[in-house]
Amino acid sequence: NREIHLAARPQGWPTADNFRLVETEVPTPGPGQIVVRNRYVSVDPYMRGRMNDVRSYVPPFALDAPLDGGAVGEVVASEAEGLQPGDTVLHGLGWREYALLDARAARKVDPDLAPVSAYLSVLGMTGLTAYAGLLDVAGMKAGETVFVSAAAGAVGSLVGQIAKLRGAAHVVGSAGSAAKVERLRALGFDAAFDYHDGPVRDSLKAAAPDGVDVYFDNVGGDHLEAAISAMKVHGRAAICGMIAQYNDTEPPAAPRNLALVIGKRLTLRGFLVGDHGHLRDEFVREMAGWLRDGRVSYDETVVDGIENAPEAFLGLLRGENLGKMLVRV
Ligand code: NDP
């Protein structure tokens, strides 16, 4: 078994030196436990926060111990009722080839219903984040104008498509390259721009001249500032992530226009997908239908080999992914 440990806590941008590849014995299960051969493991932006030694909504990763995170794989040994070798399960012990865990911490999934990687992307936590954030947290209604940042990423690309399917009148996305902007147009976004091409405020004004009702924030900083300026009276923002500042060592310089929240009577509402589990069944039913009918597309960027998981994570922070960044192990 090979697994990735946190070798040192990053200061600012992480590097390969913060990680270590470690070889261990393949574990054997005790009573109530299973061993899973992971097939895909997830790398996610929130993991950067867990590399810092600070108290947050999830505890920090320990030094010199394996990292963890979403994973899907096959049960290869079981001492638990209800799970047999050959079953496919979703669980929380990624960043390794073989995982030993209590059967209660694994959820059986159907490998015939969707490619197993989809349980980490479009049908998993990523998809639910987009669905819950847009519809529940921001309360998007038909006829509204929606802006989403990191729009070619895993969450953002689904936000834009769900918005269109639920009747948004105008959907705008921002992303970090011309190729990503082209992909957004193909996915049905009404307008898209590369945020390197000029101030976000100017690009957003051109893309949504009549203003924005709902902003789905994945980026923070200049994107949030631009959205506050562009939002209409009673606009709502679902504050999902602020990836622009995850590697910062100084407090952010923007938004500088926060006082507009008062006059415009805006709602900026942070959320965690973990609080929206009650929507999971409804979400899976609706998303599975959209996928079956070809009305939602999802991109995955797959890096091979557990030894390359750190590079996949660093690539995610640099924007090298289209859709969900995954490691195939
Ligand atoms: P993505 O697939 O969107 O990958 C991250 C993307 O962020 C990169 O591809 C990159 O694309 C973009 N990015 C990186 N740095 C910057 C920057 N400085 N400015 C603008 N864009 C940048 O990841 P996810 O879909 O998994 O996550 C998206 C956001 O949602 C993150 O902020 C994450 O923390 C948050 N999140 C929150 C959850 C919650 O419960 N609140 C749950 C899941 C995710 P580009 O080339 O366009 O720059």
Residues whose N, C-alpha, C, O or C-beta is under 5 A from the ligand:
A	BS01	NDP	D44 P45 Y46 T129 A150 G153 A154 V155 G156 S174 A175 G176 S177 N218 V219 I239 C240 G241 M242 I243 A244 F271 L272 V273 G274 L316 L317 G319 E320 N321 G323 K324
